[in-house]
Amino acid sequence: MAQLWGGRFTKETDKLVYNFNASISFDQKFYKQDIEGSKAHVAMLGKQGILTQDETQQITAALDEILADVESGKLAITDEYEDIHSFVEANLIDRLGDTGKKLHTGRSRNDQVALDMRLYTRAEVKETDELVKKLLETILGIMEEHTETIMPGFTHLQKAQPITLAHHMGAYFEMFKRDRLRLHDIYERMNYCPLGSGALAGTTYPLDRDYTAELLGFYGPTLNSMDGVSDRDYLIEYLSALATIMMHLSRFSEEVIIWNSNEYQFVEIDDAYSTGSSIMPQKKNPDIAELVRGKTGRVYGALVSLLTTMKGIPLAYNKDMQEDKELTFDAIDTVKGCLALFEGMLATMKFNKEVMRKSANHGFTNATDAADYLVNHGVPFRDAHGIIGQIVLYCIDKKIAIDDMSIEEFKQFSDVFEQDVYDAISMETCVNKRLTIGAPGKAAMENVIALERKYLNENP
């Protein structure tokens, strides 16, 4: 078919060039946004007297019909059209003739595609935020249930000090809470309307850009028409936020994978979120966690791709910017899928509390508290550190925990030890005497959980 821009050209576009140039295969995702933006544009043209009220009503009704026909399957979006904008306008002209040709008055495909991408991304930012919030609800539920579930805390992937499962989960709550804050910031910065920027220099028509922005739910119009058609900062920010979400999910997935291993057995993943081996009947593989971890690189790739595309583009619009779509769409779909599946896996996961506690006991996670016991009884810290180091070696040799030593065995290393050492180095004492805000003690955790619950209630 003839292109909407074909007047300047005397020769048909080569088919290979046409296909290379076309974006209909992926920008058809915008059909709702394109029609929504066109309706707002037409309403504004009618308000300004650029179109008659009859023309405004005819075009609006026909756009509604096109939308209904697409959604019912009556009208197919095919590669006969170069892009979604051509599809909508061509079908409008088929239905209304010359009146349909007036839709594009005071508008360019440059500000049209900028608007469509912004409308689409704005909706996706909100959907991503909702998924992150659901994940936070699940994490907080685990925190509320496990303030007394003792487990080892790690540094360098080695057992360090005893904490609780609530405390461990709380670290991820903070990460994903920051992700929500980033999404909110992106929304606030991006929510300005580029429609009316024209190709790059606005238009001579008396457009009311404030009205169009209001109709489409924006805070106002963009203030520079060149920037309006060539800004992709909001997409780069969104992809950066998505990459950070995936980084957090990947870290969490790595722990789930480790915790699910035979060596740890901290968790049992629900059958719905794991698979078996085709030849090894004993296997229960953490496939969802592994796929989330793997797909993180895919999302990183989209961010790096767009940054690379944008780095050398002079003002204003250039066709390079068409490359903002496919990888962005893929990244958005990937992150949304990962969030939904990870939340489902986490919500159905069983935590083996006794195994976790035993791991903390036999990992010498109370060694620091044993050293503190000596210090509190007058032993210099450096000496206390050495004494406890010798005790750890002794316990390793005997294959026992520090708690399993008799008082006579303790006194072989220092006469300072008395019966009260057992209470001082018990897992409960080690955890619950840490009461500063942010620490794993039960009272401290309950204060934080109340704050996190308040945050979720106030930020729906």
LUMKOLBA-82647 format. One record per atom (N, C-alpha, C): x, y, z; residue in three letters. Coordinates in steps of 0.2 Angstrom, whole numbers, plus 5000, padded with zeros to 4 digits. Layout:
N
XYZALA/...
This chain:
460
500449945000MET/500050005000MET/500450065000MET/500250124998ALA/500550184998ALA/500650205005ALA/501250235007GLN/501450265013GLN/501050325015GLN/500950345021LEU/500650405022LEU/501150465021LEU/501750455020TRP/502250505019TRP/502550505011TRP/502150465007GLY/502350455000GLY/502350504995GLY/502050564997GLY/502050624992GLY/502750644989GLY/503250644993ARG/503850664991ARG/504250624986ARG/504050554986PHE/504450504983PHE/504050484976PHE/504550474971THR/504250454965THR/504350374964THR/504750344968LYS/504850274967LYS/504650234973LYS/504450174972GLU/504150124977GLU/504850104981GLU/504650104988THR/505250084992THR/505350004991THR/506049994991ASP/506249924990ASP/505949884996ASP/505649824994LYS/505349784999LYS/505749765005LYS/506449755004LEU/506949745010LEU/506949805014LEU/507049865011VAL/507149925014VAL/506449935018VAL/505949925015TYR/505249935019TYR/505249895025TYR/505349835024ASN/505349785030ASN/505849805036ASN/506449825033PHE/506949855038PHE/506749915042PHE/506349955038ASN/506150015041ASN/505550015045ASN/505149965044ALA/504449955047ALA/504549935054ALA/504049955058SER/504049935065SER/503349905068SER/502949895063ILE/502249865064ILE/502249805068ILE/502849765067SER/502849695071SER/502849705078SER/503149755081PHE/503249765088PHE/502849825090PHE/502749885086ASP/502349935089ASP/501649925089ASP/501349875086GLN/500649855087GLN/500449855094GLN/500949845099LYS/500749845106LYS/500449905108LYS/500549965104PHE/500350025106PHE/499650045103PHE/499249995100TYR/498650015097TYR/498150055102TYR/498150035108LYS/497650065113LYS/497950135114LYS/498550145115GLN/498850205117GLN/498850255111GLN/498950225105ASP/498850265099ASP/498150295098ASP/497650255099ILE/496950275098ILE/496850325104ILE/497050315110GLU/496950355116GLU/497250425114GLU/497850425112GLY/498150495111GLY/497850525105GLY/497650495100SER/497250525094SER/496550555096SER/496250515101LYS/495550545103LYS/495750615107LYS/496250615111ALA/496350675115ALA/496550725110ALA/496950715105HIS/497150765100HIS/496550795096HIS/496150745094VAL/495550765091VAL/495050815095VAL/495050795101ALA/494550835106ALA/494850905107ALA/495550905107MET/495850975107MET/495751015101MET/495850975095LEU/495751015089LEU/495051045088LEU/494551005091GLY/493851025091GLY/493751085096GLY/494051075102LYS/493951135107LYS/494251195104LYS/494851195100GLN/495151255097GLN/494851275091GLN/494351245088GLY/494051265082GLY/494351245076GLY/494951205077ILE/495251185071ILE/494851125067ILE/494551085070LEU/494051045067LEU/493351065070LEU/492851055066THR/492151065068THR/491951015073THR/491351025076GLN/491150985081GLN/490950915078GLN/490650925072ASP/490450865068ASP/490950825066ASP/491550855064GLU/492150815062GLU/492450785068GLU/492450815074THR/492750795080THR/492350725082THR/491650735082GLN/491250675084GLN/491350615079GLN/491350635073GLN/491450575068GLN/492150535069GLN/492650575070ILE/493350545070ILE/493350505077ILE/493050535082THR/493050505089THR/492750435089THR/492150445086ALA/491650375085ALA/492050325081ALA/492350345075ALA/492750295071ALA/493350265075ALA/493650305079LEU/494250285082LEU/494050235088LEU/493450245091ASP/493150195095ASP/492950135092ASP/492750135086GLU/492550075082GLU/493150035080GLU/493650075078ILE/494250035076ILE/494549995082ILE/494550035088LEU/494749995094LEU/494349935096LEU/493749945095ALA/493249885097ALA/493349825092ALA/493449845085ASP/493549795080ASP/494249755081ASP/494749795083VAL/495449765085VAL/495349715090VAL/495049735096GLU/494949695102GLU/494549635101GLU/494049645096SER/493549585095SER/493849535090SER/494449555087GLY/494749515082GLY/494449525075GLY/493949575074LYS/493649585068LYS/494149625063LYS/494549665066LEU/495049695062LEU/495749675064LEU/496149645059ALA/496849625061ALA/497349675059ALA/497849685064ILE/498449725062ILE/498949685059ILE/499049705052THR/499549665048THR/500149705046THR/500649665043ASP/501249705041ASP/501149735034ASP/500449745032GLU/500349785026GLU/500449855028GLU/500449875034TYR/500549945037TYR/501249945040TYR/501550005039GLU/502250015041GLU/502250025049GLU/501850055052ASP/501850055059ASP/501150065062ASP/501050065068ILE/500350065071ILE/499950135070ILE/500350185069HIS/500050255067HIS/499750245060HIS/500150215056SER/499850215049SER/499250165049SER/499250115053PHE/498650065053PHE/498050105055PHE/498150145061VAL/497550175063VAL/497250235058VAL/497750275056GLU/497550325051GLU/497250295045GLU/497550245042ALA/497350215036ALA/496650195037ALA/496450155042ASN/495850125043ASN/495350185045ASN/495550235048LEU/495050295049LEU/494850325042LEU/495350335038ILE/495250365031ILE/494750315027ILE/494850255028ASP/494450205024ASP/493650215027ASP/493650235033ARG/492950235036ARG/492650305035ARG/493050355035LEU/492750425035LEU/492950465029LEU/493450435024GLY/493650475019GLY/494050535020GLY/493850595017ASP/494250655018ASP/494250675026ASP/493750665029THR/493650685036THR/494250655040THR/494350585039GLY/494850545042GLY/495550575041GLY/495650605035LYS/496350635034LYS/496450695038LYS/495950725042LYS/496150785046LYS/496350765053LYS/496350695055LEU/496650675061LEU/497350705063LEU/497750705058HIS/498450715059HIS/498650795059HIS/498150835059THR/498250905059THR/498650925065THR/499150965064GLY/499550985070GLY/499950935073GLY/500050875070ARG/500350825073ARG/500850795069ARG/501450765071SER/501950725068SER/501950655070SER/502250615066ARG/502350545069ARG/502850545075ARG/503250595074ASN/503850605080ASN/503450615087ASN/503050665087ASP/502750675094ASP/502250625095ASP/501950595090GLN/501450535091GLN/501750475094GLN/502350455091VAL/502650395094VAL/502950405101VAL/503150475102ALA/503450485108ALA/502850485114ALA/502250505112LEU/501750505116LEU/501550425118LEU/501450385112ASP/501250315113ASP/501750285118ASP/502450295117MET/502950255121MET/502850285128MET/502750345129ARG/502650375136ARG/502050345139ARG/501450345136LEU/500850315139LEU/500950245140LEU/501250205136TYR/501350135137TYR/501850125143TYR/502350155143THR/502850145149THR/502550175155THR/502150225155ARG/501850245161ARG/501450195164ARG/501050165160ALA/500650105163ALA/501050045165ALA/501550035162GLU/501949975164GLU/502349995170GLU/502550055171VAL/502850075178VAL/502350055184VAL/501750075183LYS/501250065188LYS/501149985189LYS/501149945184GLU/501049875184GLU/501649845188GLU/502249865186THR/502849845189THR/502849855197THR/502649915198ASP/502549935205ASP/502049895209ASP/501549875206GLU/501049835209GLU/501349765211GLU/501649735206LEU/502049675207LEU/502549675212LEU/502949725213VAL/503449735218VAL/503049735225VAL/502549775225LYS/502149785231LYS/501849715234LYS/501649675229LYS/501349605231LYS/501949565234LYS/502549565231LEU/503149535233LEU/503249555240LEU/503249625241LEU/503349645248LEU/502849625253LEU/502249615251GLU/501749585256GLU/501949515258GLU/502149475253THR/502349405254THR/502949405259THR/503449445258ILE/504049455262ILE/503849475269ILE/503449525270LEU/503249545276LEU/502849495280LEU/502449455277GLY/502149395280GLY/502549345283GLY/503149335279ILE/503649285282ILE/503949315288ILE/504149385287MET/504449415293MET/504049415299MET/503349425298GLU/502949425304GLU/502849355307GLU/502949305303GLU/502949235306GLU/503549205309GLU/504149235307HIS/504749205309HIS/505249255313HIS/504949285318THR/505349335322THR/505749285327THR/505649225328GLU/505949185332GLU/506349125329GLU/506249125322THR/506649065318THR/507349085317THR/507749055321ILE/508449065321ILE/508849035316ILE/509249065312MET/509649045307MET/510349075307MET/510849045303PRO/511449085303PRO/511449145298PRO/511749195300GLY/511949255296GLY/512549235293GLY/512649265286PHE/513349245283PHE/513649305281PHE/514349305281THR/514749345277THR/515249305273THR/515449325267HIS/515849275263HIS/515549205262HIS/514949205262LEU/514549135262LEU/514849085267LEU/515049115273GLN/515249075279GLN/514849095284GLN/514649055289LYS/514249065294LYS/514549115299LYS/514249175301ALA/514549225305ALA/514249235311ALA/513549255312GLN/513249265318GLN/512549245317GLN/512249225323PRO/511549205322PRO/511049265321PRO/510549255317ILE/510049305316ILE/509349265316ILE/508849295313THR/508249265312THR/508049265305THR/507549225303LEU/507349225296LEU/506949285295LEU/506649315300ALA/506349385299ALA/506849435297ALA/507349435301HIS/507949485299HIS/508249475292HIS/508349415290HIS/508649405284HIS/508149425278HIS/507449405279MET/506949435274MET/506949505274MET/507049535280GLY/506949605281GLY/507449645276GLY/508049615275ALA/508549645271ALA/508249655263ALA/507849595261TYR/507649605255TYR/507049645254TYR/506649655260PHE/506049705260PHE/506349775259PHE/506949785262GLU/507249855261GLU/507449865253GLU/507749815250MET/507949815243MET/507349835239MET/506849795240PHE/506249805235PHE/505849865237PHE/505849885243LYS/505549945245LYS/505850005241LYS/506550005241ARG/506950055237ARG/506750055230ARG/506649995227ASP/506449985220ASP/505750015219ASP/505350015223ARG/504650045223ARG/504750125223ARG/505250145227LEU/505350225227LEU/505650245220LEU/506050205217ARG/506350225211ARG/505850225206ARG/505350175206LEU/504850175201LEU/504350235202LEU/504250255208HIS/503850315209HIS/504250375207HIS/504850385208ASP/505250445205ASP/505250445198ASP/505250385194ILE/505250385187ILE/504550415184ILE/504050385188TYR/503350405186TYR/503350485186TYR/503550515192GLU/503450585193GLU/503850625188GLU/504450595186ARG/504850635181ARG/504550625174ARG/504350575172MET/504150555165MET/503450585163MET/503050595168ASN/502250615167ASN/502150685164ASN/502450695159TYR/502350755155TYR/502250735148TYR/501850775144CYS/501550755138CYS/501950785132CYS/502250745128PRO/502550775122PRO/502150795116PRO/501450775116LEU/501050785110LEU/500950865109LEU/501050885103GLY/501050955101GLY/501750975100GLY/502250935101SER/502950955099SER/503050955092SER/502650925088GLY/502650915081GLY/503250875079GLY/503550885073ALA/504150845071ALA/504750865076ALA/504850935077LEU/505350955082LEU/505251025084LEU/504851065080ALA/504851135081ALA/504151165083ALA/503651115085GLY/503051135087GLY/502651145080GLY/502051185080THR/501651195075THR/501351265075THR/501151285069THR/500851355068THR/500051345070THR/499851285071TYR/499151285073TYR/499051305081TYR/498451335082PRO/498451355089PRO/498251305094PRO/498651255095LEU/498551195099LEU/498551215107LEU/498151185111ASP/498051195118ASP/498451125121ASP/499051135122ARG/499451075124ARG/499251055132ARG/499051105135ASP/498951095142ASP/498251055143ASP/497851065138TYR/497151025138TYR/497350955136TYR/497750945131THR/497850875129THR/498250845134THR/498650875138ALA/499050845143ALA/498550825149ALA/498050865150GLU/497550855155GLU/497150795154GLU/496950795147LEU/496450735145LEU/496850665146LEU/497550665145LEU/497850605145LEU/498150595152LEU/498050635157GLY/498250615164GLY/498950635165GLY/499250685161PHE/499950705162PHE/499850765167PHE/500450785170TYR/500450845174TYR/500550905170TYR/500750905164GLY/500750955159GLY/501150945153GLY/501250985149PRO/501550975142PRO/502350975144PRO/502750945139THR/503450955139THR/503651025137THR/504151055140LEU/504251125139LEU/504751135133LEU/505051085130ASN/505451095124ASN/505251045118ASN/505051075113SER/504851025107SER/505350975105SER/505951005104MET/506550955102MET/506650905107MET/506650915114ASP/506750865119ASP/506150825119ASP/505550855118GLY/504950815118GLY/504950755113GLY/505250765107VAL/505150705102VAL/505850665103VAL/506350685107SER/506950645107SER/507150625114SER/506750635119ASP/506950615126ASP/506750535126ASP/507250505128ARG/507150435130ARG/507450415137ARG/507650475141ASP/507850465148ASP/507450425152ASP/506750435152TYR/506350395156TYR/506350325155TYR/506450305148LEU/506550235147LEU/507150205150LEU/507750245149ILE/508350225152ILE/508350215159ILE/507950265163GLU/507850255170GLU/507450195172GLU/506950185168TYR/506450125169TYR/506850065168TYR/507250055163LEU/507649995162LEU/508149985167LEU/508450045170SER/508950045175SER/508550015181SER/507950045183ALA/507650015189ALA/507449945188ALA/507249925182LEU/507049855180LEU/507749805181LEU/508249835179ALA/508949795180ALA/509049785188ALA/508949845191THR/509049835199THR/508549785202THR/507949785200ILE/507449745203ILE/507749675201ILE/507949655195MET/508249595193MET/508849575197MET/509249625198MET/509849605202MET/509649585209MET/509149615212HIS/508849595219HIS/508549525219HIS/508149515213LEU/507849455213LEU/508349395212LEU/508949415208SER/509449365207SER/509849345213SER/509949395217ARG/510249385223ARG/509849335228ARG/509249355228PHE/508749315232PHE/508749245229PHE/508649235222SER/508649175219SER/509249135221SER/509849165221GLU/510449125222GLU/510449095229GLU/510149135234GLU/510049105241GLU/509549045241GLU/509049055237VAL/508549005237VAL/508848945234VAL/509248945229ILE/509548895226ILE/510048855231ILE/510448895235ILE/510848875240ILE/510448835245ILE/509948875248TRP/509548845253TRP/509248785251TRP/509048775245ASN/508748715243ASN/509148655242ASN/509848665242SER/510348615241SER/510248555246SER/510548495245ASN/510548445250ASN/510948465256ASN/511548505254GLU/511948525260GLU/511648575265GLU/511148615262TYR/510848665267TYR/510148635269TYR/509748625265GLN/509048595266GLN/508648645271GLN/508748715270PHE/508448765274PHE/507748765271PHE/507548755265VAL/506948765262VAL/506748705258VAL/506048705257GLU/505748655252GLU/505348695247GLU/505548695241ILE/505148725236ILE/504548685234ILE/503948725233ASP/503348685231ASP/503448655225ASP/503048595224ASP/503148555218ASP/502948605211ASP/502548645212ALA/502248685207ALA/502848735204ALA/503348745208TYR/503848795206TYR/504548755205TYR/504548695205SER/505148655204SER/505048595199SER/505548565196THR/505548515192THR/505948455194THR/505948395191GLY/506348345193GLY/506848335187GLY/507248275188SER/507748265182SER/507448205178SER/507648205172SER/507348155167SER/507648085169SER/508248085172ILE/508548015174ILE/508748005181ILE/508748065185MET/508848055192MET/508248065197MET/507948015199PRO/507248025202PRO/507348065209PRO/507848065212GLN/507948105218GLN/507948175218GLN/508048205212LYS/508148275211LYS/507448315211LYS/507548375214LYS/507048425214LYS/507348495213LYS/507348515207ASN/507748575204ASN/507348635205ASN/507748685208PRO/507448755209PRO/507448795202PRO/507048775197ASP/507048795191ASP/506848875190ASP/506348895194ILE/506148965194ILE/506649005196ILE/506948995202ALA/507549035204ALA/508149035199ALA/508248975196GLU/508848975191GLU/508649025185GLU/508049015183LEU/507849055177LEU/507849135179LEU/507549145185VAL/507649215186VAL/508349245187VAL/508749205189ARG/509449225190ARG/509749225183ARG/509549185178GLY/509849185171GLY/509549245167GLY/508849265168LYS/508549315164LYS/508849385166LYS/509149385172THR/509449455174THR/509849485169THR/510349445166GLY/510749465161GLY/510349495155GLY/509849465153ARG/509449485148ARG/509149555149ARG/508949565155VAL/508749635156VAL/509249685156VAL/509849665159TYR/510449715159TYR/510549725151TYR/510549675147GLY/510649685140GLY/510249745137GLY/509649745139ALA/509149795136ALA/509349865138ALA/509549875144LEU/509849935147LEU/510449955143LEU/510949915143VAL/511549935139VAL/511449945132VAL/510949915129SER/510749925122SER/510549995121SER/510050015125LEU/509750075124LEU/510250135125LEU/510650125131LEU/511150175132LEU/511650185126LEU/511850125123THR/512250135117THR/511950165111THR/511250145110THR/510950175105THR/510850255105THR/510750275111MET/510650345112MET/511250395113MET/511850355114LYS/512450395116LYS/512650445110LYS/512550425104GLY/512850465098GLY/512250505094GLY/511650505097ILE/511150535093ILE/511050615093ILE/511150645088PRO/511050725088PRO/510350735089PRO/510150805091LEU/509450825091LEU/509250835084LEU/508550815082ALA/508050795087ALA/507950725086ALA/507350705083TYR/507250635082TYR/507650605076TYR/507850545077ASN/508250505072ASN/507950435072ASN/507950395067LYS/507650335066LYS/507950285071LYS/508550295073ASP/508850255078ASP/508450235084ASP/508050285086MET/507650285092MET/507050235091MET/506950205085GLN/506450155085GLN/506750085088GLN/507450085089GLU/507750035093GLU/507550035101GLU/507150085103ASP/507050085110ASP/506450035112ASP/506150005107LYS/505549965108LYS/505649895110LYS/505849855105GLU/505849785106GLU/506249755112GLU/506849785114LEU/507149755120LEU/506849785126LEU/506549845126THR/506149875131THR/505549825133THR/505149815127PHE/504549775128PHE/504749705131PHE/505349675129ASP/505549615131ASP/505749615139ASP/506149665140ALA/506349675147ALA/505749685152ALA/505249725150ILE/504649735154ILE/504349665155ILE/504149635150ASP/503849565151ASP/504249515155ASP/504949515154THR/505349475158THR/505249495165THR/505349555167VAL/505349575174VAL/504649555177VAL/504149575174LYS/503449565177LYS/503349485178LYS/503549445173GLY/503549375174GLY/503949345180GLY/504549375180CYS/504949355186CYS/504749375192CYS/504449435193LEU/504149455199LEU/503549415201LEU/503149395197ALA/502549355198ALA/502749285200ALA/503149255196LEU/503349185198LEU/503749185204LEU/504249225205PHE/504649225211PHE/504149235218PHE/503649285217GLU/503249295223GLU/502849225224GLU/502649195219GLY/502249135220GLY/502649075223GLY/503249075221MET/503749025224MET/503849035231MET/503949105233LEU/504149125240LEU/503549105244LEU/502949125242ALA/502349115246ALA/502149045247ALA/502448995243THR/502248925244THR/502848885247THR/503348925248MET/504048895251MET/503948875258MET/504148815260LYS/504248795267LYS/504948805270LYS/504948825276PHE/505548845279PHE/505748785284PHE/506248755284ASN/506448705289ASN/506748735295ASN/506348755300LYS/506648795305LYS/507148755310LYS/507048695311GLU/507548655315GLU/508148645311GLU/508148645305VAL/508848635301VAL/509148705301VAL/508848755301MET/509148825301MET/509448835308MET/509048815313ARG/509348825320ARG/509948785321ARG/509948725319LYS/510548675320LYS/511148705316LYS/511048725310SER/511548755306SER/511848815310SER/511448855313ALA/511748915317ALA/512148885323ALA/511948835326ASN/512248805332ASN/512948775330ASN/512948735325HIS/513548705323HIS/514048745318HIS/513848805317GLY/514248855313GLY/514648895317GLY/514648885324PHE/515048935328PHE/514849005328PHE/514149015326THR/513949085325THR/513849125332THR/513949085337ASN/513949125344ASN/514649135347ASN/515149125342ALA/515849135344ALA/515949205346ALA/515749255343THR/515849325345THR/515549335351THR/514949305353ASP/514649315359ASP/515049285365ASP/515349225363ALA/515749195368ALA/516349235370ALA/516649275365ALA/517149315366ALA/516949375370ALA/516349405369ASP/516049455372ASP/515949445380ASP/515749375381TYR/515749355388TYR/516349365392TYR/516949345389LEU/517549345392LEU/517749425393LEU/517649465388VAL/517749535389VAL/517349565394VAL/516749545395ASN/516349575400ASN/516549545407ASN/516949495407HIS/517249475414HIS/517949495414HIS/518149545411GLY/518849575412GLY/519449545408GLY/519249505403VAL/519849475399VAL/519849525393VAL/520549555391PRO/520649595386PRO/520349565379PRO/520049605375PHE/519749575369PHE/520249535365PHE/520849555364ARG/521249515359ARG/521449445362ARG/521449445369ASP/521549385372ASP/520949335372ASP/520349375373ALA/519749335372ALA/519649305365ALA/519849345360HIS/519749325353HIS/520249255352HIS/520849255355GLY/521249195354GLY/520949135358GLY/520749155364ILE/520449095368ILE/519849065364ILE/519349105361ILE/518849075358ILE/519049035351ILE/519549065348GLY/519849035342GLY/520048965344GLY/520448955350GLN/520648885352GLN/520048845354GLN/519548875357ILE/518948835358ILE/518548805352ILE/518548845346VAL/518248825340VAL/518648775337VAL/519348775337LEU/519748715335LEU/519548655339LEU/519548665345TYR/519348605350TYR/518648575348TYR/518148615347CYS/517548595345CYS/517548555338CYS/517848585333ILE/517948555327ILE/518248485327ILE/518748485331ASP/519048415332ASP/518548365335ASP/518148385340LYS/517748345344LYS/517048335340LYS/516948375335LYS/516348375331LYS/515748395335LYS/515848445339ILE/515248475344ILE/515248545343ILE/514648575345ALA/514548645345ALA/514848675352ALA/514948745352ILE/515248775358ILE/514748755364ILE/514048765362ASP/513548755368ASP/513648685371ASP/513948635367ASP/513948565369ASP/514448555374ASP/514948595375MET/515548595380MET/515248595387MET/515548555391SER/515448555398SER/515848615401SER/515648625407ILE/515948685411ILE/516648665412ILE/516848605413GLU/517548585414GLU/517948595408GLU/517648585402GLU/517948595396GLU/518048665395GLU/517548705396PHE/517648785396PHE/518248805400PHE/518348775406LYS/518848805411LYS/519548775409LYS/519548725404GLN/520248715402GLN/520548765398GLN/520148815395PHE/520348865391PHE/520348935395PHE/519948945400SER/519949005404SER/519548985411SER/519849005416ASP/519549005423ASP/518949055424ASP/518949095419VAL/518449155419VAL/517749125418VAL/517649065414PHE/517049035412PHE/516649015419PHE/516049025419GLU/515549005424GLU/514948975421GLU/514548955425GLN/513848915423GLN/513448965418GLN/513549035420ASP/513149075416ASP/513349085409ASP/513849055407VAL/514149055400VAL/513549025395VAL/513248975397TYR/512748945393TYR/512148985391TYR/511949025396ASP/511449075394ASP/511749135390ASP/512349155391ALA/512649205387ALA/512749185380ALA/512849125378ILE/512949105371ILE/512449065368ILE/511849065372SER/511249025368SER/511049065362SER/510749035357MET/510549065351MET/510049125353MET/509649115357GLU/509149165359GLU/509449225362GLU/509849215366THR/510249275369THR/510649305364THR/511049275360CYS/511449305355CYS/510949345350CYS/510349325348VAL/509949365344VAL/509649415348VAL/509249405353ASN/508849445356ASN/509149505360ASN/509749495362LYS/510049555365LYS/510349605360LYS/510249595354ARG/510349645349ARG/509749685347ARG/509649745351LEU/509049775351LEU/509049845347LEU/509649865345THR/509649925341THR/509149925335THR/508849975332ILE/508449975327ILE/508849945321ILE/508549895317GLY/508849865312GLY/509249805313GLY/509249785320ALA/509549725322ALA/509049665322ALA/509249605323PRO/508849545323PRO/508449535329PRO/508549565335GLY/508249545341GLY/507449555340GLY/507049515343LYS/506349505342LYS/506049575343LYS/506149615349ALA/505849675350ALA/506049725344ALA/506649725342ALA/506849775337ALA/506549755330ALA/506449685329MET/506149665323MET/505449685323MET/505049675329GLU/504349695329GLU/504249765328GLU/504749805330ASN/504649885329ASN/504749895321ASN/505149865318VAL/505349875311VAL/504749845307VAL/504449785309ILE/503849755305ILE/503249805305ILE/503149835311ALA/502649885312ALA/502749945307ALA/503349965306LEU/503550025302LEU/503449995294LEU/503649935293GLU/503549915286GLU/502749905284GLU/502349875289ARG/501649875288ARG/501349935287ARG/501549985291LYS/501350055290LYS/501450085283LYS/502050065281TYR/502350095274TYR/501850065269TYR/501749995269LEU/501349965264LEU/500549995264LEU/500350005270ASN/499650025271ASN/499550095268ASN/500150135269GLU/500050205266GLU/500350215259GLU/500550165256ASN/500850165249ASN/500550115245ASN/499850115244PRO/499550055240PRO/499750055233PRO/
